[in-house]
Amino acid sequence: MTSPEKPSLAGNEVSLWIARVDECFEAMPEEEWLALLPEEERAVCLRARVDSVRQERTLARVLIRRGLSHFAARPPGWWRFTENEFGRPLVQNGTGLTFNASHSRGLVVCAFGRGREVGVDTESHERSVPEWEGLGRFLSPTEQAYLSKVPPEQYSRTFFRFWTLKEAYAKARGVGLSIGFDAFSIDLGPRPDVPPERPLLLDDRTTTRWHLHELSVPPHHLVGLAVEEIEPNESVSVLTRRIKECP
Ligand SMILES: CC(C)(COP(=O)(O)OP(=O)(O)OC[C@H]1O[C@@H](n2cnc3c(N)ncnc32)[C@H](O)[C@@H]1OP(=O)(O)O)[C@@H](O)C(=O)NCCC(=O)NCCS
């Protein structure tokens, strides 16, 4: 599914930057990462009351700027962002580059595309799964039926495969929770222990088609990625870059 990144980004490529907070902050202390941000973004990070959230937000914001600059001849401080009505950050000053970021439990992931929407989500599959009675808020009836049949040792991982892919799709659409997570399905294929080459999105409310990809980041993170399809039956390559220091 993935291959190593190169310093350009074609229209049929998506770059996924993956960074662990502990590794990055070991290479350079948090204050120095914070100092790379414009004042208003630094203030947003410093408002986080939980240390881990502040750290993840800081790293994500630096990587978004550095990533965009990596693929366009602009310095990291050049980028201006706006938000849609659901709070989705978007590049304001053009170039055709798109991005989305996610962070959880010490991992930060940023996806970059050109001329197409991208959405990304990461979660730890060691988190607790919602009670069975509450699953209807997250999964469609088809997904719940699939989950009810997986062996106990794959239950949590399968739930979080659904979750990361669904949230990546909601984030690519930019609509957050208003999408109704029970109103569309992901087809994970016939065997939960063998991920299909590409999971499928089943959402009859949209005519846009989406490529879905998934990735494991050991020891316990899953990453879901949704990429807008521009040309019918095109193939999109996902290029991954592991970040361990300030890029
Ligand atoms: C955007 C949202 C959908 C994701 O939130 P999350 O999983 O808590 O957080 P993530 O780390 O994946 O993503 C957060 C980042 O996405 C971006 N983002 C914010 N709103 C967004 C939106 N509407 N669309 C796309 N991206 C958005 C921001 O860069 C944000 O970073 P920040 O928190 O540092 O500002 C959030 O609105 C939410 O409410 N999630 C609820 C989770 C849930 O119940 N999911 C059920 C899935 S089965």
The ligand as an SDF file (V2000), in Angstrom:
LIG
                    3D

 48 50  0  0  0  0  0  0  0  0999 V2000
  -12.8510   16.4400   13.8830 C   0  0  0  0  0  0  0  0  0  0  0  0
  -13.3730   15.3190   14.7150 C   0  0  0  0  0  0  0  0  0  0  0  0
  -14.3470   14.4960   13.8600 C   0  0  0  0  0  0  0  0  0  0  0  0
  -12.1420   14.4810   15.0520 C   0  0  0  0  0  0  0  0  0  0  0  0
  -11.6980   14.6620   16.3080 O   0  0  0  0  0  0  0  0  0  0  0  0
  -10.7040   13.7250   17.1080 P   0  0  0  0  0  0  0  0  0  0  0  0
  -10.7150   12.3240   16.6510 O   0  0  0  0  0  0  0  0  0  0  0  0
  -10.9940   13.9830   18.5120 O   0  0  0  0  0  0  0  0  0  0  0  0
   -9.2960   14.3690   16.7790 O   0  0  0  0  0  0  0  0  0  0  0  0
   -8.1880   14.0920   15.6750 P   0  0  0  0  0  0  0  0  0  0  0  0
   -6.9180   14.1600   16.3980 O   0  0  0  0  0  0  0  0  0  0  0  0
   -8.4290   12.9210   14.8010 O   0  0  0  0  0  0  0  0  0  0  0  0
   -8.3420   15.3690   14.7270 O   0  0  0  0  0  0  0  0  0  0  0  0
   -8.2020   16.6500   15.2360 C   0  0  0  0  0  0  0  0  0  0  0  0
   -7.6790   17.5310   14.1420 C   0  0  0  0  0  0  0  0  0  0  0  0
   -8.5250   17.4490   12.9950 O   0  0  0  0  0  0  0  0  0  0  0  0
   -8.6560   18.7400   12.4010 C   0  0  0  0  0  0  0  0  0  0  0  0
  -10.0830   19.0400   12.3960 N   0  0  0  0  0  0  0  0  0  0  0  0
  -10.8420   19.7320   13.2920 C   0  0  0  0  0  0  0  0  0  0  0  0
  -12.1330   19.7560   12.8690 N   0  0  0  0  0  0  0  0  0  0  0  0
  -12.1840   19.0720   11.7110 C   0  0  0  0  0  0  0  0  0  0  0  0
  -13.2370   18.7600   10.7780 C   0  0  0  0  0  0  0  0  0  0  0  0
  -14.4920   19.1560   10.9490 N   0  0  0  0  0  0  0  0  0  0  0  0
  -12.9190   18.0350    9.6810 N   0  0  0  0  0  0  0  0  0  0  0  0
  -11.6490   17.6390    9.4460 C   0  0  0  0  0  0  0  0  0  0  0  0
  -10.5990   17.9050   10.3020 N   0  0  0  0  0  0  0  0  0  0  0  0
  -10.8870   18.6080   11.4110 C   0  0  0  0  0  0  0  0  0  0  0  0
   -7.8090   19.7000   13.2220 C   0  0  0  0  0  0  0  0  0  0  0  0
   -6.5270   19.7670   12.5970 O   0  0  0  0  0  0  0  0  0  0  0  0
   -7.7020   18.9790   14.5530 C   0  0  0  0  0  0  0  0  0  0  0  0
   -6.4890   19.2720   15.2260 O   0  0  0  0  0  0  0  0  0  0  0  0
   -6.4820   20.0530   16.6450 P   0  0  0  0  0  0  0  0  0  0  0  0
   -7.3850   19.2730   17.5550 O   0  0  0  0  0  0  0  0  0  0  0  0
   -5.0640   20.0040   17.0480 O   0  0  0  0  0  0  0  0  0  0  0  0
   -6.9890   21.4210   16.3350 O   0  0  0  0  0  0  0  0  0  0  0  0
  -14.0790   15.8580   15.9310 C   0  0  0  0  0  0  0  0  0  0  0  0
  -14.9440   16.8340   15.5070 O   0  0  0  0  0  0  0  0  0  0  0  0
  -14.9160   14.9430   16.7680 C   0  0  0  0  0  0  0  0  0  0  0  0
  -15.8280   15.4660   17.3330 O   0  0  0  0  0  0  0  0  0  0  0  0
  -14.7270   13.6340   16.9450 N   0  0  0  0  0  0  0  0  0  0  0  0
  -15.6140   12.7500   17.7160 C   0  0  0  0  0  0  0  0  0  0  0  0
  -15.1290   11.3510   17.7460 C   0  0  0  0  0  0  0  0  0  0  0  0
  -16.1950   10.3040   17.4790 C   0  0  0  0  0  0  0  0  0  0  0  0
  -17.1730   10.1700   18.1790 O   0  0  0  0  0  0  0  0  0  0  0  0
  -15.9950    9.4900   16.4270 N   0  0  0  0  0  0  0  0  0  0  0  0
  -16.8400    8.3980   16.0610 C   0  0  0  0  0  0  0  0  0  0  0  0
  -16.1670    7.6220   14.9310 C   0  0  0  0  0  0  0  0  0  0  0  0
  -16.8160    6.0140   14.6880 S   0  0  0  0  0  0  0  0  0  0  0  0
  1  2  1  0
  2  3  1  0
  2  4  1  0
  2 36  1  0
  4  5  1  0
  5  6  1  0
  6  7  2  0
  6  8  1  0
  6  9  1  0
  9 10  1  0
 10 11  2  0
 10 12  1  0
 10 13  1  0
 13 14  1  0
 14 15  1  0
 15 16  1  0
 15 30  1  0
 16 17  1  0
 17 18  1  0
 17 28  1  0
 18 19  1  0
 18 27  1  0
 19 20  2  0
 20 21  1  0
 21 22  1  0
 21 27  2  0
 22 23  1  0
 22 24  2  0
 24 25  1  0
 25 26  2  0
 26 27  1  0
 28 29  1  0
 28 30  1  0
 30 31  1  0
 31 32  1  0
 32 33  2  0
 32 34  1  0
 32 35  1  0
 36 37  1  0
 36 38  1  0
 38 39  2  0
 38 40  1  0
 40 41  1  0
 41 42  1  0
 42 43  1  0
 43 44  2  0
 43 45  1  0
 45 46  1  0
 46 47  1  0
 47 48  1  0
M  END
$$$$
